[in-house]
Structures are given as structure tokens and as C-alpha cells.
Amino acid sequence: GSERGALWAWVKGLQEQGLRVRGVIGSSKDGKRQLSLISSGETRMLQLNEVESEDKASMAERRAPGVTLTADNAELLSTKAKEWAAANPQVKGEVVGPFVFDGEVLQWGREELTQAAAQGADCVVVDEAGPLEVKRGAGLEPALSKEVAPM
């Protein structure tokens, strides 16, 4: 949406100032999440499964103020995603809530972050780190904590 457009505009402004900017920016297309590399501008589809509107509403309800996410809530949110992953065993994916994310695209994002550190980027943008990274140490991890954070 407009937030991602503003983020890309900010990145372009930094690049115009001569700064070396690398990283990943998330967005959506046709209701599915995708990931873009700042270095190349290339975008790949991240989300493998369809998520029904009632699943999104259920997720939003459980994230409402005053509602604590529990293992039981997370399990309810993940059931359909786990079923999708089980029906598609050839796909290497990560299940997060109702979503199944492509493991190869996540690896592609980790490689971008590793290269950012190796090449001494002036600025590294990560949009976004979520439960997959923070709670499970997966997704864009370990590139975030081992490569980017020490910069």
C-alpha cells in the first residue's frame, strides 16, 4: 500500500544521496504477501497459500487489545495452514498463523541481509520482522541477529 510506497521512496532518496542501501521490503499482491530485495528491486511471492477472509478476521480478533495470544489460539489459527503444508509436502515452507511462507524466498531474503553485512551497506532495511523471527528464530533469522544486528 501507500506505506510501502513511502518506504521505497525513502530508500530511493537515501540511494540518491550516495548511500549503499540493502535489505528486504514486504508487500502484498492479490491478497498474498511477497518480498522484494532493495539491491535488485526483484520481487518474489512469499505466501504460498490462500487465506480466507474469516481466517484473517479470526486472526485480527485474537490480536485485538486485551486478548492474549496463547498456544491454543495460535494452534487454531494455524490449522488450515498446517493442512495446506501437509497436502503439499514437496514445498519447503514455514507456517505462521494462517500463512504458509515459501522457505526458498525466505532463504533469498536471508542471503540479501548476509550480503548487506558482507559488503558494508550504509543502511539495512528490514520490513518486517515478526513472530517467525522473534519467537521461532526462523524466517529471516539468523541473518538478522548474526549479520545485521552487529553492524
SULZI-V279022 format. One record per backbone hydrogen bond with DSSP energy under -1.0 kcal/mol. CO is the residue of the C=O (numbers start at 1). NH is the residue of the N-H. Records with the same first field share a line. If there is no record, write none. Layout:
CO = NH / NH
This chain:
1 = 5
2 = 6
3 = 7
4 = 8
5 = 9
6 = 10
7 = 11
8 = 12
9 = 13
10 = 14
11 = 15
12 = 16
13 = 17
14 = 19
15 = 18
20 = 122 / 123
22 = 125
23 = 38
24 = 127
25 = 36
27 = 34
29 = 32
32 = 29
33 = 46 / 47
34 = 27
35 = 44
36 = 25
37 = 41
42 = 37
44 = 35
46 = 102
52 = 56
53 = 57
54 = 58
55 = 59
56 = 60
57 = 61
58 = 62
59 = 63
61 = 64
64 = 67
70 = 74
71 = 75
72 = 76
73 = 77
74 = 78
75 = 79
78 = 82
79 = 83
80 = 84
81 = 85
82 = 86
83 = 87
88 = 91
92 = 103
94 = 101
96 = 99
99 = 96
100 = 48
101 = 94
102 = 106
103 = 107
104 = 108
105 = 109
106 = 110
107 = 111
108 = 112
109 = 113
110 = 114
111 = 115
112 = 116
113 = 117
114 = 118
115 = 119
116 = 121
117 = 120
123 = 22
125 = 24
127 = 26
130 = 134
131 = 135 / 136
132 = 138
133 = 137
138 = 141
140 = 144
142 = 146
143 = 147 / 148
144 = 149
148 = 151
